[in-house]
Amino acid sequence: MLFNFKFDIWDRKTKERIFFLHIPKCGGTSIDFAIENSIQFENKDKQHFNLDFKASHETSNALRKPAFRRDLLYYLMSSQQYRYISGHFAFSSEAINQFNQEWKSVTLLREPVSRWISNYFFNRYKSGDHFKIEYSLDEHLKTKRAIRSGQTYLNLLANESIKDGSGLENYIQQAVENLEKFSVIGILEDLDSLRQDFKECFGAQLRIPKRNTNPLNKSHQKEIISSEMKEKICEICQPDIIIYEAAKKMIHAKRQ
């Protein structure tokens, strides 16, 4: 009698404990869903912690503790309750170094200029008021928030958030060094490599849906962005571009 074992490729679940650092507007909502469904849970509702970013942001501001999400990650990894932690955390070298034998970390990056543009239009035209942008693109480019958006990888992957915009080279070096501590790094432009690396690391297949699409389609976005605006966005994103290129080299090195 012949048996068809193809189902095993898709249904195999990993028993690893996984932390997914979800960087905004990098396709992370879809990856989060795919990873969650690749894990063997005994009780998914109790074993998956997904960070409420709005609540954590408000807590951080109210307590005047910029490192709140880093500290929270340490607490969660130290708990035996969780099998999967995901959300807009910031990298914690203390947590990763302490628990790297128990937890494997995954993150996904995107070409920074595309990520910046997607983030702007998503927050400009979404229906909710959570982190909504009220300015036109030309006005937004003059704000501190626009600059911070171009340093997203820098702020989330370095050992601490940037305080005054100085010492960027040191922060960039930290971010690149911390990327090397991840078990799996992906980029949105090459999901096939992400699937392959995830399967090699965890023995499970990622089935990635398309979720959380932008409220303004790309053709309308292009009509709004002038060449001068695009040049300014590229300038703002230079720190994240360096980190992104380093991530691409790491992924390419695995293919050798």
Secondary structure, DSSP 8 states (H G I E B T S, - for coil): -----HHHHHH--B-SEEEEE--TTSSHHHHHHHHHTTB--S-HHHHEEE--HHHHHHHHHHHT-TTHHHHHHHHHHH-SS-SEEEES----HHHHHHHTTTEEEEEEE--HHHHHHHHHHHHHH-SS-TT---S-HHHHTTSHHHHHHTTHHHHHHSSS--SSS--HHHHHHHHHHHHTT-SEEEEGGGHHHHHHHHHHHHS--------S--SS-HHHHHHH--HHHHHHHHHHTHHHHHHHHHHHHHHHHHH-
